[in-house]
Amino acid sequence: MNSPTRTPWYLILFRVLFTFALVATVYFIFANSLEIARESSARSQQVMKLLNDLLGRVGLGPLSEYTVRKLAHFCEFALLGFWFMLCLRVYTRHFVRHVSWPLFFGLLTAVIDETIQLYVPGRSSSVKDVLLDFSSVVAGLFCALLILLFFRLCALALRGWKMENAN
């Protein structure tokens, strides 16, 4: 009778870290959606000022508050897609086969995010934002997939190098 193999300690560690990062990102997204319009706008203006100061130093900019808000959406949801893919990878070896799960949950998160904004004073919901958020999830998934591919190629090259030197 075969005994079950033990899960390596580092895989358990990555599962905990990536799952925590994923949950923290979803929390961050929803917390931002729960801010009333005045608070959200004030924070966007602070970020806009900071970004415009930085961009001004290199001769770029300025960015509008609208652009900063859309960039914030993109970054939040790209990070969400990134963590979704890494979580998927540490829970299954067949992560490409199961990529529909993070796509579905990324879209669901975008829809819930915009739905929350319907009930927050001064905020509104937008189908364009759902599409931006979902495309950002896809970008984050793709970025994580490229990083995973890079590490896989490095592991294969190292294995080939070890086999070559063993002979």
N, C-alpha and C positions, 0 to 999 in steps of 0.2 A: 504494500500500500504506500502510495506517495504521500509524504508529509507536505503540507502547504509551505511555500517559500515565504520567508519573512520580508516585509517591506523595508528597504534600506532606510537608515535614519535620515539621510539627506533628502530623500523623497518625501518623507513625512514633514520635515522642516519646510521644504518648498511648498507642500500642500498648505501648511498653516500660513506661511508668509503670503503666498499668492491669494489665498482665499480671504485673508484679512485685508489685503490691499484692494481686492475687488469690492468687498463689503464697504470698506471705508470710502471708496470712490463713489459708490451708489449713494451712500449717506451724504457725501459732499454735494453731489448733484442735486439731491432732493432738498437738502438744507438751503442751497442757493435758490431753488424754486419757491421755497416757503418765505423768502424775504419779501417784504412789501416793496412796492415800486420805488418809493423814495430811498430806502436803504440800498436796494440793488443798484439804482442809478448813481448814488453817492459813491459806492464801491467801484463801479465801472469808471466813474470820472477820476477816482484816485489812480486806478490802474492805467487809464488813458494818459494821465499826466506823467506817470512814471515811464510808460512806454515811449511817449513823445519826447521826453527828456533824453532817454537813451538813444532813440532813433535820430534825434536832432544832432547828437554828437558825431554821428557818422554820415550826416547829410541826408537822412531819409525822413519820411513822415510829412505831415502829421497824420495820425489816425483819428477817425471820428469815433464817438461813443458807440455808434451802431457797429462799426467794424470791430471794435474791442469786444463788444458783447458776442458777436458771431465767432470771433477767435476763441473766446472763452468757452463757448459751446463746443467748438471743434476740439479744443484741447481736452476738456472734461471727457467727452465721449470717445475720443481716440485713446485716452488712457483707459477708459472702461473696456474698449475692445482689446487693448493690449493685455490687460489683466485677465479678461475672459479667455483669450487664447492660451496664456501661460497656465491658467487653472486647468483648462481642458487638457493640456499636454501632461501635466503631472498626475492627472487622474486616469488617463487612458493612453495606451500606445497608439491607438488608431484615431488620433486627434483630427486628421484631415477628413476622415470619414464622418466625424461627428461635428463638423464645423457649423452645421445648421443650428445647433444648440446656442452657441454664443451669438449667432446672427439673430435668432428669435428673441433671446433675452435682451440683447442690445436694442432691438426695435421696441420690445415691450417697455424697457426702461425709458426710451425716448417718448413713447406715447404717455406713460404715466407722468413723466416730468412735465410735459405740456398740459396734461389734464390737471395736475396740481395747480398750475399757474392760472387756470380758469377761476379758481376759488380764492386767490390771493388778491387783496385790494390793490388796484392799480396795475395789475399784471394782465397779460393776455396770452392766448395760446395761438400757435401758428403751425400749419401743416408744413410750411417751408422749414421751420425749425426741426420738426420731426425728420424731414428728409436730410437736413444738414447733420443732425445728430446721428442718424443711421449711417450716413456715408462716412462720418467720422469713426464710428464703431468699426466699419469695414477697413478704414485706413489703419486703425490701431491693430486690428487682427492681422492685417497684411504685414505691418511692421514687425509684430511679434513672430509671425511665420518666417519672415526673412532672417530674423535673429536665430530662431530655432534651426533653420536650414544651415546657417553659417556654422553653428555649433555641431550640427550633425556632420557636415563636411569636414570640419576640423577633427572630429572623433574618427571618422573614416580614414583620413590622411594619417593620423597618428597610429591607428591600427595597422595600416599598410606599411608605415615606416618601421614599426616594431617587428612585423613579420619579415620584412626585408633584412633587418639587422640580426634577426634570430638565425637566419640561414648562413 
